[in-house]
Every structure is written in C-alpha cells, then in structure tokens.
Amino acid sequence: MAWTPRTAEILRAVAAYQLAQEALAAEFADRWAEALAAVEAREIAGSLTELEAAYVAAIRESAAASYTLSIAFYRLVRALETGRVIGGPGYRPGASLGPLWADFNTLTGKRTGTGPREVLPVDTRNPFPAADLEREARRAEETFLNQVADRVEKHERERPAREGSAALDDAGLVAWEKEFLESLKTGGSGAGGMLVQDAGRDAVQLALQDDPGAIGYFRATDSSPCYFCALMAGRGAVYKSKRTAAFGAHPHCHCQAVPIFSRRYQLPDANDKFARMWRDFGGGSLADWRTYYSDLY
C-alpha cells in the first residue's frame, strides 16, 4: 500500500518550525540588547572586545540550536511525506513517527503532533552537513565589524563636533546617543538573527541537495513578509538544482526553506495568497511590485 503524505501534520510542523526559528532569533536579539544595556554609550568604544565576545557567543549558541532544530524538522517532514526515515545526526535505530514528533516537540517547546510507534523503513544516507564552526565564527565577527564596530568608530569621530560646549544632559545630545544605541541594537540583532537562522536554513538547503529523496523546497514566510519574500513565497515550489541551492534571506527575515519529497505536497495558505496577488498584479518591474504590494499589505 502506497504511503499517503500526512499533509495536515506537515503544515502544522511547518508553522511550529517557523515560530521556533523566529524565537531563536529573538532570544539572540534579547541577549544582544542586554549586552548593550550594560554599557554606557560613551564607554562603548572601550568595550568593543567584550561586546564582540558576547555577540559572537550568543550567535553561536542560538545557531547551534537552529541547526539541531532544522535536522529534526527535515527528518520529521521527510517521514510524514514519504514514510521513510533518513539517517544522520540524531537518528536512532527503530525510528517511528512517535519519537520523531517527540524530538521535534522538545526542540520547539510546543506539542504540535504525535504519531504511531510503528518502525519506519530507513534510508541510511546522511545528507546533513557538519556545522562549520569556523565559518560561523568568521561570519559573526565580520557582522560585528560591519554592524557595530564600524558604527562606533563613525560615532566617535562625530562626537567632538556634537558635544562642543553642550552639557552632558543636553536634550539634543541625549537624543543623538539614544539613536546611536538603537542603531547598534537594531542593526546588530537583524544581521545576527539572520546568521542564527542561516544555520538552520543552510542545513536544510544542503541536505536536500544531497538527499536523493528530496525534489526541492518552498519558502514559508512569517506573518508580515517584505515584498521580496512575498514574491518568492508566491512562486511555490523550487525544484532542486545547483542554481536554486541559495535561499536568499536578509536581516530581520524569518522565512524558512521547507523541503518537499513528492509532487503531492501542499503549500500553506499564505503561499497561495501571495501567488494570487502576483497574478492580480499582472506583471511589471520589482519596484512596481513593491509599490503594489505595499498598497495592499
């Protein structure tokens, strides 16, 4: 008897996975905000070493959780869609939908589904890439340089002209410092949160390229995607090739790549909505689409 994809369960898992990945980015942002709050604006230039260490450590911890979650998600969705289990990190002999759901529920912190304990056939291939810790650390350091250190340097160059003879409690000077700190928080959390989720997105993208059972992916969006992400979600499934291996996330983006393993997959309602919007748009430049989308959404 052919396996029937458990579509409703897959869509529930997709929604829970997306929220969990978004929560990991938010946890990182909270840690970054706490690190910044512990330093006065006038002292940040002398605290960059400590801030960088906190920034990189927070990214690496949340990125590791994103990576582990993505593997559990991939394995669960694959089993729900094909009735077969894939090997690799986290695989336990005698796997069934029950333990796969339990692992996923533990990592998301939400009881999204349960399943029977009938042992499923196993594909022993391990398609999951090992976490590249050196690359992740390098990207985190480069992001800190661009989003924090360079901004601090610019801020310090401007400080003498701003301060002049103004008192330290001058309203304009206070507002300037506040805006500066907010830019560090927003820029650092957006770019760092992208790296956190990229750990999981990259794991999924590379796994489906190396998994003979995978045929592609679709883009699942958050509740309020930008015009570009809405357009990408609206195109539906992207079938795997070297050209489609890159996902294309951006700072503050919470979109996720959802692997598909058969032609009988179903897209979330949001993807269908954005596809209809694109059809109603009728064609034009990306700038035109941005205006059209902004007026409607």
C-alpha positions as CSV (number, residue, x, y, z in Angstrom):
1,M,0.0,0.0,0.0
2,A,1.5,3.4,-1.1
3,W,2.3,5.9,1.6
4,T,-0.1,8.8,1.8
5,P,1.6,12.1,2.8
6,R,0.2,13.4,6.1
7,T,-0.4,16.9,4.7
8,A,-2.2,18.5,7.7
9,E,0.5,17.3,10.1
10,I,3.2,18.6,7.7
11,L,1.6,22.1,7.6
12,R,1.4,22.1,11.4
13,A,5.0,21.2,11.7
14,V,6.0,23.9,9.2
15,A,4.1,26.5,11.3
16,A,5.7,25.4,14.6
17,Y,9.2,25.2,13.0
18,Q,8.9,28.7,11.7
19,L,7.9,30.1,15.0
20,A,10.6,28.2,16.8
21,Q,13.3,29.6,14.4
22,E,11.9,33.1,14.9
23,A,12.1,32.6,18.6
24,L,15.8,31.6,18.4
25,A,16.5,34.8,16.6
26,A,14.5,36.8,19.2
27,E,16.5,35.1,22.0
28,F,19.7,36.2,20.4
29,A,18.3,39.7,20.0
30,D,17.4,39.8,23.7
31,R,20.9,38.8,24.7
32,W,22.5,41.4,22.4
33,A,20.2,44.1,23.9
34,E,21.2,43.0,27.4
35,A,24.9,43.3,26.5
36,L,24.4,46.8,25.1
37,A,22.3,47.9,28.0
38,A,25.2,47.1,30.4
39,V,27.5,49.7,28.7
40,E,27.1,53.4,28.6
41,A,27.1,55.0,25.2
42,R,30.3,56.9,26.0
43,E,32.0,53.7,27.1
44,I,31.2,51.5,24.1
45,A,34.4,52.3,22.1
46,G,36.4,51.0,25.0
47,S,34.2,47.9,25.4
48,L,34.2,46.5,21.9
49,T,36.3,43.5,22.8
50,E,33.8,42.4,25.5
51,L,30.8,43.2,23.3
52,E,32.2,41.2,20.4
53,A,32.8,38.2,22.6
54,A,29.2,38.4,23.8
55,Y,27.8,38.9,20.3
56,V,29.7,36.0,18.8
57,A,28.9,33.7,21.7
58,A,25.2,34.5,21.5
59,I,25.1,33.9,17.8
60,R,27.0,30.6,18.0
61,E,24.7,29.3,20.8
62,S,21.5,30.1,19.0
63,A,22.8,29.0,15.7
64,A,23.7,25.6,17.1
65,A,20.0,25.3,18.3
66,S,18.8,26.4,14.9
67,Y,20.9,23.7,13.2
68,T,19.7,20.9,15.6
69,L,16.1,22.0,15.1
70,S,16.4,22.0,11.4
71,I,17.6,18.5,11.2
72,A,14.7,17.3,13.4
73,F,12.3,19.2,11.2
74,Y,13.8,17.8,8.0
75,R,13.7,14.3,9.3
76,L,10.1,14.6,10.5
77,V,8.7,16.2,7.3
78,R,10.5,13.6,5.2
79,A,9.0,10.8,7.2
80,L,5.5,12.4,7.1
81,E,5.7,12.8,3.4
82,T,7.4,9.6,2.3
83,G,7.0,7.1,5.2
84,R,10.8,6.7,5.4
85,V,13.4,7.9,7.8
86,I,16.7,9.5,6.9
87,G,19.9,8.8,8.8
88,G,22.5,11.3,10.1
89,P,22.8,13.3,13.3
90,G,20.0,12.5,15.8
91,Y,18.9,9.3,14.1
92,R,18.1,6.4,16.4
93,P,17.5,2.8,15.2
94,G,13.9,1.7,15.1
95,A,12.7,5.3,14.4
96,S,9.0,5.8,14.1
97,L,6.7,8.9,13.8
98,G,6.1,8.9,17.6
99,P,9.8,9.6,18.6
100,L,10.3,11.9,15.6
101,W,7.4,14.0,16.8
102,A,8.6,13.9,20.3
103,D,12.1,15.1,19.3
104,F,10.6,17.9,17.3
105,N,8.2,18.9,20.1
106,T,11.0,19.1,22.6
107,L,13.1,21.4,20.4
108,T,10.2,23.7,19.5
109,G,8.9,23.7,23.1
110,K,5.4,23.0,21.7
111,R,3.4,19.8,21.4
112,T,2.5,20.1,17.8
113,G,1.8,16.4,16.9
114,T,2.1,12.8,17.9
115,G,2.4,9.6,15.9
116,P,2.4,5.8,16.0
117,R,5.4,3.8,17.0
118,E,5.5,1.5,14.0
119,V,9.1,1.3,12.8
120,L,9.6,3.0,9.5
121,P,12.0,2.0,6.7
122,V,15.4,3.7,6.9
123,D,17.5,5.5,4.3
124,T,20.9,5.3,5.9
125,R,22.4,8.1,3.9
126,N,23.5,11.1,5.9
127,P,22.7,14.2,3.8
128,F,23.2,16.7,6.7
129,P,26.4,18.9,6.5
130,A,28.5,19.1,9.6
131,A,28.3,22.5,11.3
132,D,31.1,24.7,10.0
133,L,32.0,26.4,13.3
134,E,35.0,28.3,11.9
135,R,32.9,29.8,9.1
136,E,30.1,30.7,11.5
137,A,32.6,32.4,13.8
138,R,34.1,34.3,10.9
139,R,30.7,35.4,9.7
140,A,29.8,36.6,13.2
141,E,33.0,38.5,13.5
142,E,32.5,40.2,10.2
143,T,28.9,41.1,11.0
144,F,30.0,42.6,14.3
145,L,32.6,44.7,12.5
146,N,30.1,45.9,9.9
147,Q,27.1,46.4,12.2
148,V,28.8,47.5,15.4
149,A,32.5,48.4,15.3
150,D,32.3,50.5,12.2
151,R,29.3,52.4,13.5
152,V,31.0,53.0,16.8
153,E,34.1,54.4,15.0
154,K,31.9,56.7,13.0
155,H,30.1,57.8,16.1
156,E,33.3,58.6,17.9
157,R,34.6,60.7,15.0
158,E,31.4,62.8,15.2
159,R,31.4,63.1,19.0
160,P,33.6,66.2,19.4
161,A,31.6,68.3,17.0
162,R,28.3,67.0,18.6
163,E,29.4,67.7,22.1
164,G,31.1,71.0,21.7
165,S,30.2,73.0,24.7
166,A,26.9,71.2,25.3
167,A,26.1,69.8,28.7
168,L,26.1,66.0,29.1
169,D,22.3,66.2,29.7
170,D,21.6,68.4,26.6
171,A,18.4,67.1,25.0
172,G,19.9,67.0,21.5
173,L,23.0,65.2,22.7
174,V,20.9,62.7,24.7
175,A,18.7,62.0,21.7
176,W,21.8,61.5,19.5
177,E,23.2,59.0,21.8
178,K,19.9,57.2,22.1
179,E,19.6,57.0,18.3
180,F,23.1,55.6,18.1
181,L,22.4,52.9,20.7
182,E,19.2,52.0,18.9
183,S,21.0,51.6,15.6
184,L,23.5,49.2,17.2
185,K,20.7,47.2,18.7
186,T,18.6,47.0,15.6
187,G,21.4,46.5,13.1
188,G,23.2,44.0,15.3
189,S,20.1,42.0,16.1
190,G,18.9,41.9,12.5
191,A,22.1,40.8,10.9
192,G,23.0,38.5,13.8
193,G,19.5,37.0,13.8
194,M,19.9,36.2,10.1
195,L,23.1,34.3,10.9
196,V,21.3,32.4,13.7
197,Q,18.6,31.2,11.3
198,D,21.0,30.7,8.4
199,A,22.5,27.8,10.4
200,G,19.2,26.0,10.1
201,R,18.4,27.2,6.6
202,D,21.8,26.1,5.3
203,A,21.4,22.7,6.9
204,V,18.0,22.2,5.1
205,Q,19.3,23.6,1.8
206,L,22.4,21.5,1.7
207,A,20.6,18.3,2.9
208,L,18.0,18.4,0.2
209,Q,20.8,18.9,-2.4
210,D,22.5,15.7,-1.2
211,D,19.3,13.7,-0.5
212,P,18.1,11.6,-3.5
213,G,14.7,11.5,-2.0
214,A,14.2,15.3,-2.0
215,I,12.9,17.1,-5.0
216,G,13.1,20.8,-3.9
217,Y,11.7,23.2,-1.4
218,F,9.2,26.1,-0.9
219,R,9.6,29.3,1.0
220,A,7.4,29.6,4.1
221,T,7.0,33.2,5.2
222,D,6.3,34.9,8.6
223,S,3.1,36.8,9.3
224,S,4.3,40.0,7.6
225,P,6.9,39.3,4.9
226,C,8.6,42.0,2.9
227,Y,7.6,42.4,-0.8
228,F,10.6,40.3,-1.9
229,C,9.8,37.4,0.4
230,A,6.1,37.5,-0.5
231,L,7.1,37.2,-4.2
232,M,9.5,34.3,-3.5
233,A,6.8,32.5,-1.5
234,G,4.2,33.1,-4.2
235,R,6.3,31.2,-6.8
236,G,5.6,28.0,-4.9
237,A,8.0,25.0,-5.2
238,V,11.5,25.5,-6.4
239,Y,12.9,22.2,-7.7
240,K,16.5,21.4,-6.7
241,S,19.5,22.3,-8.8
242,K,22.8,23.9,-8.2
243,R,21.2,27.2,-9.3
244,T,18.5,27.0,-6.6
245,A,20.7,26.0,-3.7
246,A,20.9,29.5,-2.3
247,F,17.9,30.7,-0.3
248,G,18.4,34.4,-0.2
249,A,17.5,35.6,3.3
250,H,18.1,39.1,4.6
251,P,18.4,40.8,8.1
252,H,15.1,40.6,10.0
253,C,13.9,37.9,7.6
254,H,12.1,34.9,9.2
255,C,11.4,32.9,6.1
256,Q,12.3,29.2,6.1
257,A,13.0,26.6,3.4
258,V,10.6,23.7,3.6
259,P,11.9,20.6,1.8
260,I,9.5,18.6,-0.3
261,F,9.8,14.9,-1.3
262,S,6.9,14.2,-3.6
263,R,4.7,16.0,-6.1
264,R,1.8,15.6,-3.7
265,Y,2.9,18.4,-1.3
266,Q,0.6,21.2,-0.2
267,L,1.6,24.8,0.2
268,P,0.5,26.9,3.3
269,D,-2.4,29.2,2.6
270,A,-0.1,32.3,2.7
271,N,1.8,31.0,-0.3
272,D,-1.4,30.7,-2.3
273,K,-2.4,34.2,-1.2
274,F,0.9,35.7,-2.5
275,A,0.6,33.7,-5.7
276,R,-2.8,35.2,-6.3
277,M,-1.5,38.7,-5.5
278,W,1.2,38.2,-8.1
279,R,-1.3,37.1,-10.7
280,D,-3.5,40.0,-10.0
281,F,-0.5,42.4,-10.2
282,G,-0.3,41.4,-13.9
283,G,3.5,42.0,-14.3
284,G,6.0,44.8,-14.2
285,S,9.2,45.6,-12.5
286,L,10.2,44.6,-9.0
287,A,9.9,48.3,-8.0
288,D,6.3,48.3,-9.4
289,W,5.5,45.1,-7.4
290,R,6.9,46.6,-4.3
291,T,4.5,49.6,-4.6
292,Y,1.6,47.3,-5.5
293,Y,2.3,45.0,-2.5
294,S,2.8,47.9,-0.1
295,D,-0.5,49.4,-1.0
296,L,-2.4,46.1,-0.4
297,Y,-0.5,44.6,2.5
